[in-house]
């Protein structure tokens, strides 16, 4: 396989630990920008995921924090290598995060101050998602990485915000409407500054 939808040039399989078809691609319409393309077959996704992605894609594409993986596009696979695809398969493209150290690997050499700074940075990322109405599902060492960039290392959630159990290794965000209320507020006590 070389090209999907006459747009995504396949470079290699993306080895991110997720089952299913996942490729490292160059987007020919975006001047060769690298991305990860996931093939989503109806057999591997929960009912309603396609409708969710169609409905939520504009909001998911607007999640712009540097600490999260950005989602680029979602659609129907129409052709592969110029040949029309007859089965109904969908694709999702998102930001490519180069191989990096997990937060546990990187943290082995950190001082207490470095650990505190990383925790605060992760809280900023999660706070941004919460403010946008999303809850990041399973949070563990495989979903948080230390990525080296132009301005130094940064904490990054390494998987995109996707609904349901598309693949067993992809996290499950939940759209929420309620806001956090501290236990002090629930008891109608004066809130503690830590709350």
N, C-alpha and C positions, 0 to 999 in steps of 0.2 A: 504494500500500500504506500503510495507516494503523496497523494493529494486528496483532501476531503472538501467537497463543495466548491472545488476550484478556488479555494481561498486559503486553506490551511495545509501547508507543506509539512509532511511528517518528517521529523528529524530522527526520532528514536522513541522507544517505549519509555514512558515516565515511570521510574521505579520509586514510587512513594509509599510502598507497603499496602496500597489499596488493591483489592481484587478487581477484576474486570478490565476492560480495554481503556487504557490511559496512555496518551501520547504526548511527547514534547513536540510542539509544532512551531512554525513561523507563520504569522498572519501576513499573507501577501498583500492585503489591503491596508495594512498598518506598517508598511515599510519593513517587513521582516521581523516585527516584534515577536519575541518568544512568549509562548503561552502553554498551558496544559490543556489538552482537549480530552474530555471524558465521553465515551460512548455510553449512552443510557438506553438499555433495551427495556421494553415493556415488562419482560420477565424479571428484571432485576430491580425495578422501582415499585414503590407502593402506589396504589391507586390514588389519584389526586395530586401526585407530585408534579406532573406536567402542567396541570391547571395552576398549581401554586407557583411554579416557576414563571409561567406566562404572566400571572397577575403581579407577582412580587419582583420580577426582574428589574423594572426601573428603580425600585427602592434598593434592591441589592446592589445594582450597579453604582448607586450613589453613595454607598458606604465607602468613604475615602480615607479612612485613618491609615497611616503608614504601618500600623501594627497588625493589619489584617490582610488576608489574601483578597485581591479584588476580582470580582466576577466580571467578565467581558461580554459574553454572548451566550445565547441558548437558542436552539432551533432544531429543525428536522434535517437529518442526513439525507441529502438528495442525490448526491453522486460521489463515487469513490473512483479516483483515477479516470474521470470522465465517463464512467459507466453509471447509469441510473440505478439507484438502490430501490428494490421493490419492497423490502420489509420496512416496517415502521420503527426507526431508531432515531433517537434524539442525541444531540451533543450539547455539551456545556464547556465553555472555555473560561479559564481563569488564570490569574497571574502565576507565572513560573517562579518558584522560590528555589534558588540554587541549593544544592546539598549544603547543609550547615550542621552545626552542633546542636544537640538537644540542650535544653536549659540545664539538665543535670550534668551533662558532659562538660559544658562550659563552666558551670558553677563550681566544679571541683577545685579550681584555682582561685576562686573569688574570696575577697575579704568579706567581713560582715557588712561593711558599707556597700560593696558591690551587690550583695544579695538583697539588701534593703532597696537599693536603687532599681534593681530588676523587678522586684515585687511591686514597687510604686509604678513603674512603667507598664507592667502587666495590668495593674488596676486601672490605669488611664485607658488602656485599650478596651477592657471590659466595661468601664464606665461609659465610654463612647457608644459601644453596642447597646448598652442598657438605655442610654438616652435616646437612641434611635428606635427603641422598642423591641430589641432582640436580646435573647439569652443564648449565650454560647453553650452548647450541650456539654459533652464530656471534656473536661479540661485535665490533661495529664502531660507527662514529659514528652510523649510522642506528638502532641499538638502544639507545643510551644518550643520555639527555636531561637537561638541567638544568631542573627544574620549580620554579617559584616557588610557595611555600606561605605559610601563616600565620606560620611560624617562620623564613622566609628560603628561600633556594634549596637544593635537594637533588638528588642524583644519583638517577636512576630508570631501570631497565631498562624500555623502553617497549612491549615485546611480552610476551604471556603465555607461561607455560611450557606448551608444547604438544608432542605427540609427532609425529614424522615430518614429512613435507613436505606438510602440509595445504594450504598455499599456498606458493609459492616464496619469499615474503618472511617467512614465520614461522619462527622458530628451532626447532632440534631439540634438546630436552633428552634426556639419557640417564640412566636410573636406574643408579646405581653402588653397589657394595657394598664395593669395596676402599677402603682409606684411603691417603693420601699417605705415602710412605716416602722420606725424604731419601736422596740418594746416599751420604752418609756412613754412614747406618744400614745400607744394603745392603752396603757394604764392611766393616761391623762396626767402623768407626772411631768415635771420639767425635764426636757431631754438632756441627757448627758452629752458633753462636747464630743465624746467619741462616737456617738450615734450619728 
